[in-house]
């Protein structure tokens, strides 16, 4: 993905990939850091590509002619690629934050 004139289109997928990679690293390996810089960059890049692919698939679904999934929403049908990247990346950031919070939620002990 090339740099875009709108910095949100370039920065948000990068931040979303980092957030998803960080939360996955915590949940899968139970550690808050990576063993090396190479491992960090490879993990981040894989998740960056995954965020872009998921946003692209969601955008392709909204551009389709089927009304079964989305109804007749013209706002979704007229969405630009840039708007889809921004909305999808923000959604990925919020989802990663919610998963992080829920994974670290310590329930109140009701036994006395």
C-alpha positions in Angstrom: 0.0 0.0 0.0 1.5 3.3 -1.1 1.6 6.4 1.0 -1.6 8.4 0.6 -2.1 12.2 0.8 -4.4 11.7 3.8 -2.2 10.5 6.7 -5.0 8.6 8.3 -5.2 6.2 5.4 -1.5 5.4 5.8 -1.1 5.5 9.6 -4.3 3.8 10.9 -3.6 0.4 9.2 0.0 0.5 10.6 -1.3 1.2 14.1 -4.1 -1.4 13.8 -1.5 -4.0 12.7 0.6 -3.1 15.7 -2.3 -3.3 18.1 -3.5 -6.7 16.8 0.0 -8.1 16.8 0.6 -6.9 20.4 -2.6 -8.4 21.7 -2.1 -11.6 19.9 1.5 -11.9 21.3 0.1 -11.4 24.8 -2.7 -13.9 24.5 -0.8 -16.6 22.6 2.6 -16.4 24.3 1.8 -14.7 27.6 4.5 -12.1 27.3 4.6 -8.4 26.6 7.6 -8.3 24.4 9.2 -10.1 21.4 12.5 -12.0 21.5 14.1 -9.9 18.7 13.4 -6.9 16.5 13.2 -9.1 13.5 10.4 -11.2 15.1 8.6 -7.9 16.1 8.7 -6.5 12.6 7.7 -9.8 10.9 4.8 -10.2 13.3 3.7 -6.6 12.8 4.0 -6.8 9.0 1.9 -10.0 8.9 -0.9 -8.4 11.0 -0.7 -5.2 8.9 -1.3 -7.2 5.7 -4.1 -9.1 7.5 -5.9 -5.9 8.4 -5.6 -4.6 4.9 -6.9 -7.8 3.4 -9.9 -8.0 5.8 -10.7 -4.3 5.0 -10.4 -5.1 1.3 -12.7 -8.1 1.5 -15.3 -6.1 3.5 -15.1 -3.3 1.0 -15.6 -5.8 -1.9 -18.7 -7.2 -0.1 -20.1 -3.6 0.3 -19.6 -2.9 -3.4 -21.4 -6.1 -4.5 -24.9 -6.2 -6.0 -26.3 -8.5 -3.4 -28.7 -6.9 -0.9 -29.0 -9.9 1.3 -26.2 -8.9 3.7 -26.4 -5.1 3.7 -30.0 -4.3 2.7 -30.3 -1.3 0.5 -27.9 1.0 2.3 -26.7 3.5 -0.3 -24.2 5.0 2.2 -22.3 1.7 2.3 -22.5 1.3 -1.4 -21.0 4.7 -2.0 -18.1 4.3 0.4 -14.7 5.1 -1.0 -11.6 2.9 -0.5 -10.1 5.5 1.8 -13.2 5.6 4.0 -13.2 1.8 4.2 -9.5 1.7 5.2 -10.1 4.3 8.0 -13.3 2.6 9.3 -11.8 -0.9 9.1 -8.6 0.1 10.8 -10.4 1.9 13.7 -12.6 -1.1 14.1 -9.5 -3.4 14.3 -7.9 -1.1 16.9 -11.1 -1.0 19.1 -11.5 -4.8 18.7 -7.9 -5.4 19.8 -8.4 -3.0 22.8 -11.6 -4.8 23.8 -10.0 -8.2 23.6 -7.1 -7.0 25.7 -9.3 -5.6 28.4 -11.6 -8.7 28.4 -8.6 -11.0 28.6 -7.2 -9.1 31.6 -10.5 -8.7 33.3 -10.3 -10.1 36.8 -13.7 -11.1 38.1 -14.7 -10.1 41.6 -14.4 -13.0 44.0 -17.8 -13.4 45.6 -16.6 -16.1 48.0 -16.0 -14.7 51.5 
